[in-house]
């Protein structure tokens, strides 16, 4: 799932430009990965830890590549600094303000869950434009398939562990993927190689 950004990375290297590539998804996904990585460390869950280490590494690679090729370095720098500030504030709050134990784990899990759900639901904002234009060119069919299977896997994993902080935030990924499948079927335009990079879950 995280490797879907490699399409954008290759595109930037080929064109020597970051035009037509979104930067914010890289940043928010990296923040999401780091949040879940901290959750996995507190819980001692090796699966969550390993997956999000890989995810955070790849997002950092995408961010560095984007920073190298973009012309709008000031905007990218300010957004990156904002993410670092959010990370620092979050670390101070969850590490020093919240007492260690179940309360710390549950509050961190809730924060990560809310952030993940918002990431899953954000593409629905484009739904009206897609319905109006009757075109799914902005959607990636391969990414939709990957999102569906990844969300389903994490939902089942959370269900097996009885961990609702993992199960619940990944459930919307299943439904948003199904909605996009319907759009592809409805408008009859499956574009498997269309680069897109919007959703990343834990």
C-alpha positions in Angstrom: 0.0 0.0 0.0 2.7 2.4 1.0 4.6 1.7 -2.3 1.8 3.3 -4.3 3.8 6.5 -3.9 6.6 5.1 -5.9 4.6 6.0 -9.0 4.8 9.6 -8.1 8.5 9.3 -7.2 9.3 7.8 -10.6 7.2 10.6 -12.2 9.2 13.3 -10.4 12.5 11.8 -11.3 11.5 11.3 -15.0 10.2 14.9 -15.3 12.7 16.5 -12.9 9.6 18.3 -11.5 7.1 17.9 -8.7 4.3 19.5 -10.7 1.0 17.6 -10.6 2.1 15.6 -7.6 0.4 16.2 -4.3 2.7 16.8 -1.3 0.2 16.9 1.6 -0.7 13.2 1.3 3.0 12.3 1.8 3.1 14.5 4.9 -0.1 13.3 6.5 0.6 9.7 5.8 4.0 10.0 7.4 2.4 11.6 10.5 -0.1 8.8 10.6 2.6 6.2 10.3 4.6 7.7 13.2 1.5 7.9 15.4 0.7 4.2 14.8 4.4 3.4 15.3 4.3 4.9 18.7 1.1 3.0 19.5 2.7 -0.2 18.4 5.7 0.5 20.6 3.6 1.2 23.6 1.5 -1.9 23.0 4.4 -4.1 22.0 2.8 -5.1 18.7 5.5 -6.2 16.3 3.2 -6.2 13.3 2.1 -2.6 13.8 5.7 -1.6 14.5 7.3 -3.2 11.4 4.6 -2.1 9.0 4.7 1.5 10.1 8.5 1.7 10.2 8.4 0.7 6.5 5.7 3.2 5.9 7.4 6.1 7.7 10.7 5.3 5.8 8.9 5.4 2.4 7.0 8.6 3.2 10.2 10.3 4.3 11.8 9.2 1.0 8.9 10.7 -0.9 9.0 13.9 1.1 12.8 14.3 0.5 12.3 13.7 -3.2 9.5 16.1 -3.4 11.5 18.8 -1.6 14.3 18.3 -4.1 12.2 18.8 -7.2 9.5 21.3 -6.1 9.7 24.9 -7.0 7.6 26.0 -4.1 10.1 25.1 -1.4 8.8 27.8 1.1 5.3 26.2 1.2 6.8 22.7 1.5 9.1 23.8 4.3 6.4 25.5 6.2 4.1 22.4 6.0 6.9 20.2 7.1 7.8 22.4 10.0 4.1 22.3 11.0 4.1 18.5 11.0 7.2 18.4 13.1 5.6 20.8 15.6 2.5 18.6 15.8 4.7 15.5 16.4 6.6 17.3 19.2 3.4 18.5 20.8 1.9 15.0 20.5 5.0 13.4 21.9 5.1 15.7 24.9 1.4 15.2 25.6 1.3 11.4 25.4 4.7 10.9 27.0 4.8 13.5 29.8 1.3 14.7 30.4 -0.6 11.4 30.2 0.5 8.9 32.9 1.9 5.6 31.4 -0.4 2.7 31.2 -3.9 1.9 29.8 -5.0 5.5 29.7 -2.0 6.5 27.7 -2.5 3.7 25.2 -6.2 4.3 24.8 -5.9 8.0 24.3 -3.2 7.5 21.7 -5.2 4.8 20.0 -8.2 7.1 19.9 -6.2 10.0 18.4 -4.6 7.8 15.7 -8.0 6.3 14.9 -9.6 9.7 14.4 -6.8 10.8 12.2 -6.9 7.6 10.1 -10.7 7.8 9.7 -10.4 11.4 8.5 -7.8 10.3 5.9 -10.1 7.5 4.6 -13.1 9.9 4.3 -11.2 12.8 2.7 -11.4 11.4 -0.9 -15.2 11.5 -0.6 -15.0 15.3 -0.9 -14.2 14.7 -4.6 -17.4 12.6 -5.0 -19.6 15.5 -6.1 -17.1 16.5 -8.8 -16.8 12.9 -10.1 -20.6 12.6 -10.3 -20.8 16.0 -12.0 -18.1 15.3 -14.6 -19.0 11.6 -14.9 -15.3 10.8 -15.1 -13.2 8.7 -12.7 -9.9 9.9 -14.2 -8.7 11.3 -10.9 -9.2 7.9 -9.2 -6.7 5.1 -9.3 -8.2 1.7 -9.8 -5.1 -0.2 -8.6 -4.9 2.0 -5.4 -8.6 1.4 -4.8 -8.0 -2.4 -4.9 -5.0 -2.1 -2.7 -6.9 0.1 -0.2 -9.8 -2.4 -0.1 -7.6 -5.5 0.6 -5.3 -3.6 3.1 -8.3 -2.1 5.0 -9.9 -5.5 5.1 -6.7 -7.2 6.4 -6.2 -4.6 9.2 -9.9 -4.8 10.2 -9.7 -8.6 10.5 -6.3 -8.2 12.4 -7.9 -5.8 14.8 -10.9 -8.1 15.2 -8.7 -11.0 16.0 -6.8 -9.1 18.6 -10.0 -7.5 19.9 -8.3 -4.1 19.4 -11.0 -1.7 18.3 -8.4 1.1 17.8 -7.1 -0.9 14.9 -10.3 -2.4 13.7 -12.7 0.6 13.7 -10.6 3.2 11.8 -9.9 0.7 9.0 -13.5 -0.2 8.4 -14.3 3.1 6.6 -11.5 2.1 4.1 -13.6 -0.9 3.1 -16.7 1.2 2.5 -14.9 4.1 0.6 -13.2 1.5 -1.6 -16.6 -0.1 -2.4 -18.0 3.3 -3.2 -15.1 3.9 -5.7 -15.6 0.4 -7.2 -19.3 1.4 -7.8 -18.1 4.6 -9.5 -15.7 2.7 -11.8 -18.5 0.3 -12.7 -21.1 3.1 -13.1 -19.1 5.3 -15.4 -17.4 2.3 -17.1 -13.8 3.8 -17.1 -11.2 1.7 -15.3 -7.9 3.4 -15.5 -5.4 1.0 -13.8 -2.3 3.1 -14.4 -3.6 6.5 -13.3 -1.2 7.8 -10.6 -2.9 8.7 -7.4 -1.8 8.8 -3.8 -4.3 9.7 -1.2 -5.0 7.0 1.3 -2.7 5.2 3.7 -3.7 3.3 6.7 -1.8 1.7 9.5 
